[in-house]
């Protein structure tokens, strides 16, 4: 019993010293940890308290390039257009009939020798011819011009005592000329036919020949 008690008293001081050492070690570790933490916080504050650097902005100048001056001369291309050939000459002449010394009438229509005696084909016993006072002036039909057609016409009509044609009917080699021939004779004026006593009379079955000639 005595030996056990003595061993207990010996062990108790040893345990206390061990506990003190362990407590000191733990305190040292905690102190070091606190010291490191404080040092880290101080460094962060020092970094945050640094002054911001000043930045200087450079002036940026944009240079404008003036547009080139317009040329005082312009290049003009001269295009030569071919000259179209001259239109073919077109003439309208009277068909074979007793010739008279009269001038050819020049106008916008083709040339026409129109002052030709009108031949009476009926059985009337009076004068057989009448002379135009106002010439028949036919125009060349446009369709005939485009197709290059020529033609002959015999224009039958009657003549009143005043020398005005009526009942005008054209008989042409091509129907394209009928209207032109009839219109020309209808607008003409003739010297009236007179009987043996010199009195103007109505004359029937008169014929006025016309020729439409397309000259290439």
Beta strands, then each sheet from edge to edge (+ up, - down):
strand 1: 90-93
strand 2: 118-120
strand 3: 129-130
strand 4: 132-134
strand 5: 151-159
strand 6: 165-172
strand 7: 189-190
strand 8: 193-194
strand 9: 200-201
strand 10: 203-214
sheet 1: 1+ 10- 2+ 3-
sheet 2: 1+ 10- 5+ 6-
sheet 3: 4+ 7-
sheet 4: 8+ 9-
end
